[in-house]
Amino acid sequence: MPAFPTLSIAPTWPCEEEREDATIRSEMEGGYQHTRPRYTRIRRRFKVGYHMLPEADKSGANKLDALVTTVREGADSFTWSHPATGTQYTVRFEKIPEYKCVLKNAVTTYYDVEFTLLEV
């Protein structure tokens, strides 16, 4: 299984994490609501960003673009280490990386990057 690449910079803070709402809700005519769990386990969603990511981390060998291609955008899973806790998660891209070019100089180009990961 592929792993998230080691990049030269740390992700921006805060690294957002939320639990998936896996509740089915049914409204009844009497004004009450019937609920039940949809799944037996709750997945986590992580919103991750990088500020001023160098071009070499974006499109170099074994870097972010290479991972996106390897996992066929969001089709396949990969391992990712939470930057705050170090916990390893098996995730897939729920939203593939979006790049915003923020600086270009004679040496390299820098990007702001955002993507969303969903625990498998």
Stockholm file with secondary structure:
# STOCKHOLM 1.0

chainA/1-120         MPAFPTLSIAPTWPCEEEREDATIRSEMEGGYQHTRPRYTRIRRRFKVGYHMLPEADKSGANKLDALVTTVREGADSFTWSHPATGTQYTVRFEKIPEYKCVLKNAVTTYYDVEFTLLEV
#=GR chainA/1-120 SS CCBCCCCSSCCCSCCEEEECCCEEEEECTTSCEEEEESSSSCCEEEEEEEEEEEHHHHHSTTSHHHHHHHTTTTTSCEEEECTTTCCEEEEEEEEEEEEEEEEECSSCEEEEEEEEEEEC
#=GC SS_cons         CCBCCCCSSCCCSCCEEEECCCEEEEECTTSCEEEEESSSSCCEEEEEEEEEEEHHHHHSTTSHHHHHHHTTTTTSCEEEECTTTCCEEEEEEEEEEEEEEEEECSSCEEEEEEEEEEEC
//
